[in-house]
């Protein structure tokens, strides 16, 4: 035995004596039943990541809250008081897909409010008092008694080109009035809808994006507009476009200033949707306004915002885009 082995054995005995004094027993790893000498040690266990479970119950009040507005509305517009939007247990309900992506719940029965017949009579009892609009060569429409209200799409053009998924004049369940409104499309001038497929472009019970000029879905249902308080029922139960169609024909009413203000906030010179669309043109480096689909090689500039502006009787023209580029996007 050489010196190394002698020292090694002495060291082992020394360590064993020390363990005996300290009363520390050696730890042996228990091998698996079928493990052999060459088997690899088991991999370390991975720590489990605990995830919180989703709540099993949801609040009916939160679930019933309408989606955020798509349009920039007046801050001083007050929401109308409405019944519960979630039906009580045991009440039979029907779910129906309406304008936009939100499912609107329908109850089986409606209770007409007091004086509803008088309200309905007022929808058609008006007389033409406003002067007829004038129009520039570029399509801009002017109303002599409302400066600053300058749409460039007439109601007839909007309908012919396609808007509101063809469902604007579908039978409407007004929960505020407690009635179903239908057939009011017949008040439109015959020349506005001449040659138009009424069932597809006006009274379609379901929202059809292919009807729209830009072939996309946008906006919210009239039921949601009503719930948000944007409808002046004594004037126009269907809201903005119905107001515009009557204003264009010369009706004037107490709701005119509010509706014109809404238009300006959406697509007026500083309107959010108009400026948003012009900004998208600049971000894509596009300097020419085009009709989506006319040139397959052209970049597509937000069809949804285009359609939204179209719903507000406005279409971005070349002079608008040129001015925006010249201002540096200001």
C-alpha positions as CSV (number, residue, x, y, z in Angstrom):
1,X,0.0,0.0,0.0
2,X,1.5,3.3,-1.0
3,X,1.5,6.5,1.0
4,X,-1.6,8.0,-0.7
5,X,-3.8,5.0,0.2
6,X,-2.4,5.0,3.7
7,X,-3.4,8.7,4.2
8,X,-6.8,8.1,2.5
9,X,-7.7,5.2,4.9
10,X,-6.5,7.3,7.9
11,X,-8.7,10.2,6.8
12,X,-11.8,7.9,6.4
13,X,-11.3,6.5,9.9
14,X,-10.9,10.0,11.3
15,X,-14.2,11.1,9.7
16,X,-16.0,8.0,10.9
17,X,-14.8,8.7,14.4
18,X,-16.0,12.3,14.1
19,X,-19.5,11.3,12.9
20,X,-19.8,8.8,15.8
21,X,-19.0,11.6,18.3
22,X,-21.6,13.9,16.7
23,X,-24.2,11.1,16.4
24,X,-24.8,12.0,12.8
25,X,-26.0,9.1,10.7
26,X,-25.1,8.9,7.0
27,X,-27.8,9.6,4.4
28,X,-28.4,7.0,1.8
29,X,-30.4,7.7,-1.4
30,X,-32.9,5.0,-2.0
31,X,-32.7,3.7,-5.5
32,X,-35.8,2.9,-7.5
33,X,-37.0,-0.7,-7.6
34,X,-35.9,-1.3,-11.2
35,X,-33.0,1.2,-11.4
36,X,-29.6,0.0,-12.5
37,X,-26.3,1.5,-11.8
38,X,-26.2,3.4,-15.1
39,X,-29.6,5.0,-14.8
40,X,-29.8,8.8,-14.7
41,X,-31.2,10.6,-11.7
42,X,-34.8,11.8,-12.0
43,X,-35.2,15.4,-13.3
44,X,-36.1,18.0,-10.7
45,X,-39.8,18.6,-10.3
46,X,-41.2,21.8,-11.9
47,X,-42.9,24.3,-9.6
48,X,-46.6,24.6,-10.3
49,X,-47.9,28.0,-11.2
50,X,-51.2,28.5,-9.5
51,X,-53.8,30.4,-11.6
52,X,-56.8,32.1,-10.1
53,X,-60.0,30.6,-11.2
54,X,-62.5,32.8,-13.0
55,X,-65.4,33.8,-10.9
56,X,-68.3,31.4,-11.1
57,X,-70.9,34.2,-10.8
58,X,-71.3,37.4,-12.8
59,X,-73.2,40.6,-12.0
60,X,-76.4,41.0,-14.0
61,X,-76.0,44.8,-13.6
62,X,-72.5,44.7,-15.2
63,X,-73.6,42.3,-17.9
64,X,-76.5,44.5,-18.8
65,X,-74.4,47.7,-19.2
66,X,-74.4,48.9,-22.8
67,X,-71.2,48.9,-24.8
68,X,-69.1,52.1,-24.9
69,X,-70.4,54.6,-27.4
70,X,-69.0,54.4,-30.9
71,X,-69.6,58.1,-31.5
72,X,-68.6,61.2,-29.7
73,X,-71.8,62.4,-28.1
74,X,-72.8,65.6,-26.3
75,X,-71.5,65.5,-22.7
76,X,-74.8,67.0,-21.5
77,X,-77.0,64.4,-23.1
78,X,-78.9,62.6,-20.3
79,X,-79.7,58.9,-20.5
80,X,-83.4,58.1,-20.6
81,X,-84.8,56.0,-17.7
82,X,-85.5,52.5,-19.0
83,X,-86.8,49.3,-17.5
84,X,-84.4,46.5,-16.5
85,X,-82.3,45.4,-19.4
86,X,-82.0,41.8,-18.0
87,X,-85.3,39.9,-17.7
88,X,-86.4,38.5,-14.4
89,X,-86.2,34.8,-13.8
90,X,-89.0,32.9,-15.4
91,X,-89.7,35.6,-18.1
92,X,-89.6,34.2,-21.6
93,X,-87.1,36.1,-23.8
94,X,-85.7,35.9,-27.3
95,X,-82.2,36.8,-28.4
96,X,-81.9,38.5,-31.7
97,X,-78.8,39.8,-33.6
98,X,-79.2,43.5,-34.3
99,X,-77.2,46.2,-35.9
100,X,-73.5,45.9,-34.9
101,X,-72.1,43.0,-32.9
102,X,-74.1,43.3,-29.7
103,X,-76.9,40.9,-28.9
104,X,-80.0,42.8,-27.9
105,X,-82.4,41.1,-25.6
106,X,-86.1,41.3,-26.5
107,X,-88.9,40.7,-24.1
108,X,-92.1,39.3,-25.4
109,X,-94.4,42.1,-24.3
110,X,-94.2,45.9,-24.5
111,X,-96.4,48.3,-22.5
112,X,-97.1,51.6,-24.4
113,X,-96.4,54.7,-22.5
114,X,-99.1,57.3,-21.8
115,X,-99.6,59.7,-24.7
116,X,-97.7,57.5,-27.3
117,X,-100.4,58.0,-30.0
118,X,-99.8,61.8,-29.7
119,X,-96.1,61.3,-30.0
120,X,-96.5,59.1,-33.1
121,X,-98.8,61.7,-34.7
122,X,-96.1,64.3,-34.3
123,X,-93.7,62.3,-36.4
124,X,-95.6,63.1,-39.6
125,X,-97.5,66.3,-38.6
126,X,-94.6,68.7,-39.4
127,X,-94.7,71.3,-42.2
128,X,-91.8,72.3,-44.5
129,X,-90.5,75.6,-43.2
130,X,-86.7,75.5,-44.0
131,X,-85.4,76.7,-47.3
132,X,-84.1,73.9,-49.7
133,X,-80.4,73.2,-49.4
134,X,-77.9,74.4,-52.0
135,X,-74.9,72.4,-53.2
136,X,-71.4,73.2,-54.4
137,X,-69.7,71.5,-57.4
138,X,-67.6,69.4,-55.0
139,X,-70.8,68.0,-53.4
140,X,-70.8,70.0,-50.2
141,X,-74.3,70.8,-49.0
142,X,-75.3,74.1,-47.4
143,X,-78.3,75.0,-45.3
144,X,-79.1,78.7,-45.3
145,X,-80.3,78.7,-41.7
146,X,-77.6,76.4,-40.2
147,X,-74.1,77.6,-41.2
148,X,-71.4,75.1,-40.4
149,X,-73.6,72.1,-41.1
150,X,-72.0,71.0,-44.3
151,X,-72.5,67.3,-45.1
152,X,-71.5,66.2,-48.6
153,X,-73.9,63.2,-48.8
154,X,-77.6,63.6,-49.3
155,X,-80.0,61.1,-47.6
156,X,-80.9,59.6,-51.0
157,X,-77.2,59.0,-51.8
158,X,-76.6,57.4,-48.5
159,X,-79.4,54.9,-49.0
160,X,-78.5,54.2,-52.6
161,X,-74.8,53.6,-51.8
162,X,-75.6,51.4,-48.8
163,X,-75.7,52.3,-45.1
164,X,-76.6,50.9,-41.7
165,X,-76.4,47.3,-43.0
166,X,-79.7,47.8,-44.8
167,X,-81.6,47.5,-41.5
168,X,-82.2,51.1,-40.5
169,X,-86.0,50.9,-41.1
170,X,-86.5,47.4,-39.9
171,X,-89.3,46.9,-37.3
172,X,-88.0,48.6,-34.2
173,X,-88.9,47.7,-30.6
174,X,-88.8,50.9,-28.6
175,X,-88.6,50.0,-25.0
176,X,-88.9,53.6,-24.1
177,X,-92.2,54.1,-25.8
178,X,-93.4,50.5,-25.4
179,X,-94.3,49.9,-29.0
180,X,-93.0,48.4,-32.2
181,X,-92.3,51.0,-35.0
182,X,-92.6,49.8,-38.6
183,X,-93.6,51.1,-42.0
184,X,-92.2,54.6,-41.4
185,X,-89.8,54.2,-44.4
186,X,-92.8,54.9,-46.6
187,X,-92.5,58.6,-45.7
188,X,-89.3,58.8,-47.8
189,X,-89.7,60.6,-51.1
190,X,-90.3,58.1,-53.9
191,X,-87.4,59.5,-56.0
192,X,-85.0,58.7,-53.1
193,X,-85.7,55.0,-53.2
194,X,-86.6,54.5,-56.8
195,X,-85.1,51.3,-58.0
196,X,-83.9,50.4,-54.5
197,X,-84.5,46.9,-53.1
198,X,-86.4,48.0,-50.0
199,X,-86.2,44.6,-48.2
200,X,-82.4,44.6,-48.6
201,X,-81.4,48.2,-48.3
202,X,-84.0,49.6,-45.8
203,X,-86.0,47.0,-43.8
204,X,-83.6,44.0,-43.6
205,X,-84.3,42.4,-40.2
206,X,-80.6,41.4,-39.8
207,X,-77.6,43.6,-40.3
208,X,-75.9,42.8,-43.6
209,X,-72.4,44.3,-44.0
210,X,-72.4,43.6,-47.7
211,X,-75.1,46.2,-48.2
212,X,-72.8,48.9,-46.9
213,X,-70.8,50.9,-49.3
214,X,-67.5,49.8,-47.7
215,X,-68.7,46.3,-47.0
216,X,-67.9,46.4,-43.3
217,X,-69.9,46.4,-40.1
218,X,-69.8,49.4,-37.8
219,X,-71.9,51.3,-35.3
220,X,-74.4,50.2,-32.7
221,X,-78.1,49.3,-32.8
222,X,-80.9,51.8,-32.5
223,X,-81.9,50.0,-29.3
224,X,-78.5,50.9,-27.9
225,X,-78.8,54.5,-29.0
226,X,-82.1,54.6,-27.2
227,X,-80.6,53.1,-24.1
228,X,-77.7,55.7,-24.2
229,X,-80.2,58.5,-24.3
230,X,-79.3,59.7,-27.8
231,X,-82.9,59.5,-29.1
232,X,-85.4,62.3,-28.9
233,X,-88.5,60.2,-29.2
234,X,-91.0,63.1,-29.7
235,X,-89.0,64.0,-32.9
236,X,-87.3,61.0,-34.4
237,X,-87.7,57.6,-32.9
238,X,-84.9,56.1,-35.1
239,X,-82.4,58.9,-34.3
240,X,-79.8,60.7,-36.4
241,X,-80.5,59.6,-40.0
242,X,-84.2,60.0,-39.6
243,X,-83.7,63.5,-38.3
244,X,-81.3,64.3,-41.3
245,X,-83.8,63.0,-43.8
246,X,-86.6,65.2,-42.4
247,X,-84.3,68.2,-41.9
248,X,-83.1,67.9,-45.5
249,X,-86.7,68.1,-46.7
250,X,-87.4,71.3,-44.7
251,X,-88.6,70.3,-41.3
252,X,-87.3,72.3,-38.4
253,X,-87.7,71.3,-34.7
254,X,-86.3,71.8,-31.2
255,X,-83.8,68.9,-31.7
256,X,-82.0,70.5,-34.7
257,X,-79.2,72.3,-32.7
258,X,-78.4,69.1,-30.8
259,X,-78.2,66.9,-33.9
260,X,-76.1,69.5,-35.8
261,X,-73.7,69.6,-32.8
262,X,-73.4,65.8,-32.8
263,X,-72.6,65.9,-36.6
264,X,-69.9,68.6,-36.0
265,X,-68.3,66.5,-33.2
266,X,-68.2,63.4,-35.4
267,X,-67.3,64.7,-38.9
268,X,-67.2,68.5,-38.8
269,X,-63.9,70.3,-39.5
270,X,-62.5,69.2,-36.2
271,X,-64.7,66.0,-35.8
272,X,-63.1,63.0,-34.3
273,X,-64.0,60.5,-37.1
274,X,-63.0,62.9,-39.9
275,X,-59.6,63.7,-38.4
276,X,-59.0,60.0,-37.4
277,X,-59.5,59.0,-41.1
278,X,-57.3,61.7,-42.4
279,X,-54.6,60.7,-39.9
280,X,-54.8,57.1,-41.1
281,X,-54.2,58.3,-44.7
282,X,-51.1,60.2,-43.6
283,X,-49.8,57.3,-41.5
284,X,-50.0,55.1,-44.6
285,X,-48.4,57.7,-46.8
286,X,-51.5,57.9,-49.0
287,X,-52.0,61.2,-50.7
288,X,-54.9,60.4,-53.0
289,X,-58.5,59.7,-51.8
290,X,-59.9,56.7,-53.6
291,X,-63.1,54.7,-53.5
292,X,-62.3,51.4,-51.7
293,X,-62.2,48.6,-54.2
294,X,-61.7,50.7,-57.3
295,X,-58.0,49.9,-57.4
296,X,-57.0,46.5,-56.1
297,X,-53.3,47.5,-55.8
298,X,-54.1,50.6,-53.7
299,X,-53.6,50.4,-49.9
300,X,-56.9,50.1,-47.9
301,X,-57.5,53.0,-45.6
302,X,-59.8,52.0,-42.7
303,X,-63.1,50.9,-44.4
304,X,-64.7,50.9,-40.9
305,X,-64.0,54.6,-40.4
306,X,-64.9,55.4,-44.0
307,X,-68.3,53.7,-43.3
308,X,-68.8,55.5,-40.0
309,X,-68.2,58.9,-41.8
310,X,-70.6,57.8,-44.5
311,X,-73.3,57.1,-41.8
312,X,-72.9,60.7,-40.8
313,X,-73.4,62.0,-44.4
314,X,-69.8,62.8,-44.9
315,X,-67.2,61.4,-47.3
316,X,-63.5,62.5,-47.3
317,X,-62.7,64.2,-50.5
318,X,-59.3,65.1,-52.2
319,X,-59.4,68.7,-51.0
320,X,-59.8,67.5,-47.4
321,X,-56.8,65.3,-47.7
322,X,-54.7,67.9,-49.4
323,X,-55.4,70.4,-46.7
324,X,-54.5,67.9,-44.0
325,X,-51.2,67.1,-45.6
326,X,-50.5,70.8,-46.1
327,X,-51.1,71.4,-42.4
328,X,-48.7,68.7,-41.4
329,X,-51.5,66.7,-39.7
330,X,-52.7,69.6,-37.5
